[in-house]
Amino acid sequence: MCIRNVCLFKNYEPPLFVVDDVPYQNYDILSFPVTEIEEIFILKGVDAAIYGPKGKRGIIVVTTKRNKPPYEK
């Protein structure tokens, strides 16, 4: 586990980040503007299997406000 880039375990592998349906292996969520985030949820276990072996460490799914069509409010 890493908190502010300080890792407690030697073989730490970060979870897969999916931002607006685009997967990122090493994504720095702290650099993302908080005002642009619409929703964050976490997938683990069977739910994360949709991404195959990359999802074995869990998936953090981020939906931004930019992803919405202009007619939805």
N, C-alpha and C positions, 0 to 999 in steps of 0.2 A: 504494500500500500504506500502511496506517495501523497504527502500533504505539502503543497507549495514547493514542489520539486525536490523534496527530501524523502527518499525512499527507505522504508523500513526493512524490506526484504531484498535479497540480492537478485533473485530471478523474477523480479516483478515485471509483468506484462500488463500494459494498460488496457482498459476496455475499448471496444470499438465504438467510435462516435459516428452517428448518422445525423447529418445536418441537412434538412430539406431533402431527404431521400438520397443523399450522396454520402457513402461511407468514407471515413477517414481513419487511418490506423493510429497516428499520433497527432491528436488534435488538442490545441491549447484552449480549453474552454474559458480560461480566465481572460484571454485577449478578446473575447467576443463581447460586443456591447450589450449590456443587460436590457436596455430599452428595446432592443430588436427581438428579444425572445418572447414567443407566444406561449410555448409549452415545452416542458421537459419531462420525459418519463424513461423508466429503466426497464429493460427486458433481461430476464435471466432464465436459465434452465431451458425448458422445452420451447418457450417463446423465442429465445435467442437462436434456436436451431435453424431458423429461416436464413441466417447468414452463414451457415456452415461452420467450419473450424474457426473462423475469425470471431464468431460469436460465443465461443466457449468461455471467455472471461466476462461475459455480459455485454450489453449494448446500452449506450446512453443515446436516446433519440431526442433531438432538438428540432423543434419547428419554429421558424422565424415568422415575424409579421410580414416580411417581404414575400413570403411564399404564397400569400393569399391573393386571389384575383381581386381587382379593384372594386368589383360589384359586391363582394362579401364584406360585411362589417360586423 
